[in-house]
Amino acid sequence: MFKFISAIRKEALILLRDKAGLIIVFLMPMVLIIIMSLLQEVGYSSINRETQVEVLFLDHDNDSLGIKIRRGLMGSNYFNLLDSLNGKPLTETEIKEAVKKGDYVIGIVIPPGVTKKIRSNVSIMVAQTLEGFGLYNTVLFGDIPLARADTINIYFDPTVKLTFKNTILSSLKQYNYQIESEMIFTTFNHEMAKAFPTYQPPDLVFKDAVEFHEVFPSYHKVEKIPNTAQHNVPAWAVFAMFFIIIPLTSSMIVEREEGSMFRMMAMPVNYLLLLMAKVFVYLIVCFFQTLLMILAGIYILPLFNAEALVLGNQIFALVVMTIISALAALGYGIMVGTLATTHQQAAAFGAVSIIIMAALGGLWVPMYLMAPAMQHVATLSPLNWALSGYYDIFIRGAGVVEILPESAKLLGFFFISVIITGLYMRVNNPMSK
């Protein structure tokens, strides 16, 4: 026990001497969380609070469909409709040129008479339906063919994402379906009143038969809606933990180059005990690093008018996940530091491998946006296991029992890394050469 404490004291003294390194280790992750959260807060979350997209809108119809589309787009609070530029009414040519130049991302042109054409087609279809009941109306139906579909021109900037384009098209189609449904009910009741004088058509107001309610299932008794901080803080905390590989491997290589490792191994001390002392010291660093990042999410982000991190009640589960994630990161760092022979190898391989595992693990791009094959690959990254555990705690309100699968994977990764390190040192023991 005395040997272990002495090894811990030695590691702590080495770490504390590098004050600039400590500042970077603790300060840079906090800055990263604040910057990334603010970027996503402005880019995504604020869309619920203010108009985001200006739409050039030209309505030649000036009837039900044009009015429905205008009200629907403006009512969504996502769009600001413009029907003039520089104080002059828009033309379709101007809309096309403005979108082509990239000044605006979308322009909508509704042709004249489109509502009248819909109304005419609805009347013909109702007449065809009534004909089946022997209520043929020659005035309404006759030999009038159904009019061809009219065209609403929607001009998109080529840089617009496919999801945004599909959202706009889906909304416009929905408004068209609502107008047609209202016209069908109105026309049908009107013709029934003609056929049956005693029939009193009800005052129908078209309403959606289905409402959509957003639900975020979690272990919380009270539903909690995730915010950007709950995504960013755990993601970048995990990234910072694993990026501790840079100072950790540097410390190990310096010890080898200066000969201090050989002196320590000449003493009656097990090499793994020395490594565990290093793990213990850097585990404390990782823990306080994560604590500072959580505090930044709770107290600093609101100062920038961003949503604060909601910590929840599962503090013990959070502590367990932090310790286990840090162990996995440190186990990997020790393995790389043992296998690498130079600073350049350790720094290059360590940094690049962590970045690759972070990218594959869903820290930068959410898993649900990945291709199915890449989603399978993401589940093989230890950073993804740690991130999933934190998501379960912060967003879903999970406790220790619920994070056991991720915890087991991370502990297994730690032990495998330590075993590989031990086997390598047994085969390549510098004291036997």
C-alpha positions as a printed Julia matrix, in Angstrom:
433×3 Matrix{Float64}:
   0.0    0.0     0.0
   2.89   2.35    0.83
   4.41   1.7    -2.6
   1.1    2.53   -4.29
   0.71   5.78   -2.32
   4.29   6.76   -3.11
   3.69   6.13   -6.81
   0.54   8.25   -6.66
   2.47  11.08   -4.97
   5.14  10.93   -7.67
   2.54  11.12  -10.47
   0.72  14.0    -8.77
   3.93  16.03   -8.39
   4.82  15.51  -12.07
   1.34  16.58  -13.14
   1.21  19.65  -10.88
   4.52  20.96  -12.21
   2.98  21.38  -15.65
   0.67  24.27  -14.77
   0.18  25.33  -18.41
  -0.83  21.78  -19.31
  -3.34  21.66  -16.46
  -4.92  24.93  -17.58
  -5.32  23.54  -21.09
  -6.74  20.24  -19.83
  -9.41  21.97  -17.72
 -10.07  25.17  -19.65
 -10.17  24.04  -23.28
 -13.03  21.51  -22.87
 -15.15  24.16  -21.13
 -14.54  26.61  -23.96
 -15.4   23.86  -26.47
 -18.72  23.11  -24.77
 -19.7   26.78  -24.62
 -18.83  27.42  -28.28
 -20.52  24.28  -29.63
 -23.64  24.78  -27.51
 -23.98  28.41  -28.6
 -23.52  27.46  -32.25
 -26.25  24.83  -32.05
 -28.45  27.03  -29.87
 -28.42  29.8   -32.47
 -28.55  27.45  -35.42
 -31.28  25.08  -34.27
 -32.99  25.82  -30.97
 -33.77  29.45  -31.77
 -35.91  28.38  -34.72
 -38.73  27.95  -32.19
 -38.41  31.53  -31.01
 -38.0   33.71  -34.11
 -38.43  33.77  -37.87
 -35.55  32.07  -39.6
 -36.19  31.91  -43.35
 -37.33  34.67  -45.67
 -39.58  33.39  -48.47
 -40.38  35.32  -51.63
 -44.12  34.84  -52.08
 -46.19  35.77  -55.14
 -49.92  34.98  -55.05
 -51.69  35.44  -58.4
 -54.61  33.33  -57.12
 -55.87  35.62  -54.33
 -58.39  32.94  -53.38
 -58.74  30.1   -50.87
 -55.59  28.14  -51.71
 -53.3   31.17  -51.85
 -54.72  32.5   -48.58
 -54.39  29.07  -46.92
 -50.75  28.73  -47.96
 -49.9   32.26  -46.81
 -51.53  31.81  -43.42
 -50.03  28.35  -42.94
 -46.46  29.4   -43.67
 -46.69  32.54  -41.56
 -48.4   30.69  -38.73
 -45.54  28.17  -38.48
 -43.2   30.95  -37.21
 -40.43  29.46  -39.35
 -40.9   31.77  -42.35
 -41.17  35.45  -43.15
 -43.13  35.94  -46.38
 -42.03  38.78  -48.66
 -44.27  39.94  -51.53
 -42.13  42.94  -52.51
 -38.48  43.92  -52.89
 -37.2   47.46  -52.52
 -40.78  48.67  -52.2
 -41.86  47.15  -55.54
 -44.23  44.18  -56.02
 -42.52  40.94  -56.94
 -42.62  39.28  -60.32
 -41.89  35.65  -61.04
 -38.76  36.59  -63.02
 -37.42  38.58  -60.07
 -38.07  35.7   -57.71
 -36.24  33.28  -59.98
 -33.24  35.62  -60.31
 -33.06  36.36  -56.56
 -33.04  32.64  -55.7
 -30.54  31.88  -58.48
 -28.13  34.48  -57.06
 -28.43  32.98  -53.57
 -30.02  36.11  -52.07
 -32.99  34.01  -50.93
 -33.28  30.25  -50.48
 -36.9   29.81  -51.54
 -39.54  31.47  -53.68
 -43.18  30.41  -54.17
 -45.38  31.47  -57.09
 -49.09  30.56  -57.03
 -50.71  30.8   -60.5
 -53.99  32.66  -61.16
 -57.24  30.75  -61.02
 -55.86  27.68  -59.23
 -58.6   27.76  -56.56
 -61.31  28.12  -59.21
 -59.89  25.09  -61.01
 -59.93  23.07  -57.77
 -63.5   24.17  -57.11
 -64.55  23.17  -60.63
 -62.95  19.73  -60.35
 -64.56  19.17  -56.96
 -67.98  20.03  -58.38
 -67.53  17.52  -61.2
 -66.42  14.76  -58.81
 -69.39  15.41  -56.51
 -71.74  15.25  -59.48
 -70.24  11.94  -60.55
 -70.79  10.61  -57.03
 -74.42  11.81  -56.9
 -75.07  10.22  -60.29
 -74.63   6.84  -58.62
 -77.62   7.65  -56.38
 -79.78   8.69  -59.34
 -79.3   12.35  -58.5
 -77.81  13.26  -61.87
 -77.5   17.02  -62.23
 -77.04  18.03  -65.87
 -76.36  21.64  -64.99
 -73.58  20.76  -62.57
 -72.04  17.81  -64.41
 -72.84  17.72  -68.12
 -69.91  16.72  -70.3
 -67.34  18.98  -68.6
 -64.0   17.14  -68.27
 -61.8   17.39  -65.22
 -59.33  20.25  -65.56
 -55.65  19.42  -65.66
 -53.66  20.0   -62.5
 -52.25  23.48  -62.15
 -48.62  24.15  -61.28
 -47.28  26.0   -58.26
 -43.68  26.92  -58.97
 -41.32  26.61  -56.02
 -37.82  27.95  -56.56
 -35.14  26.47  -54.29
 -31.56  27.55  -53.84
 -29.33  24.62  -54.94
 -27.64  24.62  -51.53
 -30.89  23.89  -49.68
 -30.86  20.6   -47.82
 -33.17  17.84  -49.03
 -34.95  17.63  -45.65
 -35.83  21.36  -45.79
 -37.11  21.04  -49.36
 -39.25  18.02  -48.49
 -40.69  19.85  -45.48
 -41.81  22.78  -47.65
 -43.33  20.51  -50.3
 -45.14  18.44  -47.66
 -46.63  21.59  -46.08
 -47.87  22.95  -49.41
 -49.46  19.6   -50.31
 -51.17  19.52  -46.92
 -52.72  22.96  -47.48
 -53.99  21.82  -50.9
 -55.56  18.67  -49.44
 -57.3   20.71  -46.73
 -58.78  23.12  -49.3
 -60.03  20.25  -51.49
 -61.58  18.45  -48.48
 -63.42  21.6   -47.39
 -64.71  22.16  -50.91
 -65.9   18.55  -51.24
 -67.95  18.76  -48.01
 -69.38  22.16  -48.92
 -70.31  21.22  -52.49
 -71.81  17.87  -51.47
 -74.04  19.49  -48.84
 -75.05  22.18  -51.29
 -76.15  19.61  -53.91
 -77.93  17.48  -51.3
 -79.92  20.55  -50.3
 -80.94  21.02  -53.95
 -82.07  17.41  -54.28
 -83.9   17.27  -50.95
 -85.56  20.57  -50.04
 -86.08  19.43  -46.44
 -82.36  18.7   -45.99
 -80.66  21.22  -43.76
 -76.87  21.15  -44.31
 -74.96  21.42  -41.04
 -72.59  24.28  -40.4
 -69.38  22.34  -40.84
 -66.01  23.78  -39.93
 -63.14  21.7   -41.28
 -60.86  20.56  -38.48
 -57.97  18.15  -38.34
 -59.15  14.76  -37.15
 -55.75  13.96  -35.66
 -53.48  16.04  -33.47
 -49.79  15.3   -33.06
 -48.31  15.45  -29.58
 -44.55  15.3   -29.12
 -43.53  12.85  -26.38
 -40.0   12.13  -25.15
 -40.18   8.81  -23.23
 -37.79   8.69  -20.3
 -37.38   7.33  -16.8
 -38.4   10.7   -15.34
 -41.79  10.91  -13.66
 -42.15  14.35  -15.23
 -41.47  14.5   -18.95
 -38.28  16.37  -19.84
 -37.57  17.81  -23.27
 -33.89  17.57  -24.25
 -31.98  20.73  -25.06
 -28.66  21.43  -26.76
 -26.74  21.44  -23.46
 -27.9   17.92  -22.64
 -26.47  16.76  -25.94
 -23.27  18.81  -25.98
 -22.05  18.51  -22.39
 -21.89  14.69  -22.31
 -20.56  14.48  -25.88
 -17.64  16.83  -25.33
 -17.03  15.57  -21.8
 -16.45  12.1   -23.25
 -14.24  13.56  -25.98
 -12.16  15.45  -23.4
 -11.79  12.33  -21.26
 -10.4   10.29  -24.11
  -8.23  13.17  -25.32
  -6.39  12.93  -22.0
  -4.38  10.38  -23.96
  -2.07  13.2   -25.15
  -0.64  14.26  -21.74
  -0.83  10.69  -20.42
   1.22   9.13  -23.22
   3.62  12.07  -23.15
   4.26  11.45  -19.45
   4.96   7.77  -20.05
   7.38   8.41  -22.92
   9.24  11.12  -20.98
   9.74   8.64  -18.15
  11.23   6.14  -20.57
  13.48   8.68  -22.27
  14.76  10.15  -18.99
  15.38   6.69  -17.53
  13.1    7.15  -14.52
  10.99   4.17  -15.58
  14.04   1.89  -15.56
  14.94   3.07  -12.05
  11.41   2.4   -10.82
  11.33  -1.05  -12.42
  14.67  -1.85  -10.79
  12.9   -1.52   -7.45
  10.74  -4.34   -6.07
   7.58  -2.79   -7.52
   5.18  -4.36  -10.01
   4.91  -2.39  -13.25
   1.11  -2.62  -13.26
   1.06  -1.04   -9.8
   2.95   1.94  -11.22
   0.47   2.14  -14.08
  -2.5    1.99  -11.7
  -1.02   4.87   -9.71
  -0.89   6.87  -12.93
  -4.48   5.85  -13.7
  -5.59   6.98  -10.23
  -4.09  10.45  -10.6
  -5.44  11.0   -14.11
  -8.8    9.59  -13.03
  -9.08  12.49  -10.59
  -8.15  14.86  -13.41
 -10.87  13.41  -15.65
 -13.44  13.58  -12.86
 -12.82  17.24  -12.11
 -12.61  17.98  -15.8
 -16.12  16.55  -16.27
 -17.36  18.35  -13.15
 -16.2   21.7   -14.53
 -17.87  20.98  -17.86
 -21.15  20.16  -16.11
 -20.92  23.35  -14.07
 -20.25  25.28  -17.26
 -23.42  23.8   -18.74
 -25.44  24.74  -15.67
 -24.11  28.21  -14.85
 -22.1   29.64  -17.77
 -24.32  28.76  -20.76
 -27.31  30.75  -19.37
 -25.07  33.85  -19.25
 -24.98  33.67  -23.07
 -28.78  33.35  -23.27
 -28.52  29.62  -23.97
 -30.48  26.84  -22.31
 -28.88  25.51  -19.14
 -27.99  21.89  -18.53
 -30.66  20.09  -16.5
 -28.76  17.78  -14.16
 -31.61  15.61  -12.9
 -31.71  13.46   -9.77
 -29.5   10.53  -10.76
 -26.28  11.96   -9.31
 -24.9    8.59   -8.25
 -25.42   7.15  -11.73
 -23.65  10.2   -13.16
 -20.65   9.67  -10.86
 -20.48   5.98  -11.77
 -20.62   6.68  -15.51
 -17.94   9.37  -15.19
 -15.54   7.08  -13.33
 -16.08   4.14  -15.67
 -15.77   6.29  -18.8
 -12.56   7.81  -17.45
 -11.15   4.34  -16.73
 -11.86   3.28  -20.31
 -10.12   6.4   -21.62
  -7.11   5.94  -19.34
  -6.82   2.24  -20.14
  -6.62   3.11  -23.82
  -4.1    5.87  -23.11
  -1.83   3.53  -21.12
  -1.96   0.93  -23.88
  -1.01   3.49  -26.55
   1.69   4.99  -24.33
   3.21   1.55  -23.76
   3.13   0.48  -27.41
   4.38   3.79  -28.82
   8.12   4.36  -28.88
   8.27   8.12  -29.61
   6.32  11.28  -28.86
   5.37  11.58  -32.51
   3.89   8.09  -32.63
   1.91   8.57  -29.44
   0.62  12.05  -30.31
  -0.26  11.26  -33.92
  -1.84   7.85  -33.37
  -3.53   8.83  -30.11
  -5.1   12.05  -31.41
  -6.18  10.63  -34.77
  -7.62   7.45  -33.26
  -9.67   9.43  -30.73
 -10.98  11.73  -33.44
 -11.95   8.73  -35.59
 -13.69   6.99  -32.68
 -15.48  10.26  -31.8
 -16.69  10.71  -35.37
 -17.81   7.09  -35.64
 -19.32   7.13  -32.16
 -21.87   9.86  -32.86
 -20.18  12.72  -30.99
 -20.15  14.96  -34.06
 -22.91  13.52  -36.22
 -25.93  11.97  -34.43
 -26.32   8.26  -35.09
 -29.81   8.64  -36.54
 -28.35  10.72  -39.38
 -25.84   8.02  -40.3
 -26.31   5.33  -42.91
 -27.48   1.96  -41.48
 -24.04   0.39  -41.98
 -22.35   3.29  -40.17
 -24.84   3.08  -37.31
 -23.69  -0.5   -36.77
 -20.05   0.61  -36.83
 -20.81   3.39  -34.32
 -21.85   0.85  -31.7
 -18.3   -0.52  -31.74
 -16.76   2.74  -30.51
 -16.11   3.05  -26.75
 -16.89   6.76  -27.03
 -20.36   5.81  -28.23
 -20.85   3.55  -25.2
 -19.91   6.38  -22.86
 -22.08   8.89  -24.74
 -25.06   6.52  -24.67
 -24.68   6.11  -20.92
 -24.63   9.87  -20.38
 -27.63  10.35  -22.67
 -29.53   7.76  -20.62
 -28.79   9.75  -17.46
 -29.26  13.32  -18.69
 -32.1   12.88  -21.14
 -33.89   9.67  -20.14
 -33.39   9.94  -16.38
 -31.78   6.49  -16.12
 -30.24   5.17  -12.92
 -27.34   2.81  -12.25
 -29.31  -0.27  -13.31
 -30.2    1.18  -16.7
 -26.59   2.13  -17.54
 -25.2   -1.31  -16.69
 -24.85  -2.43  -20.34
 -22.72   0.59  -21.27
 -20.78   0.38  -18.01
 -19.95  -3.28  -18.61
 -18.64  -2.55  -22.11
 -16.45   0.31  -20.88
 -15.04  -1.73  -18.01
 -14.34  -4.58  -20.38
 -12.51  -2.17  -22.69
 -10.43  -0.94  -19.74
  -9.44  -4.44  -18.62
  -8.61  -5.53  -22.17
  -6.37  -2.49  -22.6
  -4.58  -3.19  -19.31
  -4.14  -6.89  -20.17
  -2.64  -6.01  -23.57
  -0.3   -3.58  -21.83
   0.78  -6.19  -19.3
   1.37  -8.84  -21.95
   3.4   -6.45  -24.06
   5.58  -5.47  -21.12
   6.14  -9.11  -20.24
   7.37  -9.85  -23.78
   9.28  -6.58  -24.2
  10.52  -5.97  -20.68
  13.37  -3.41  -20.95
  14.99  -4.81  -17.81
  15.57  -8.17  -19.52
  17.51  -6.63  -22.42
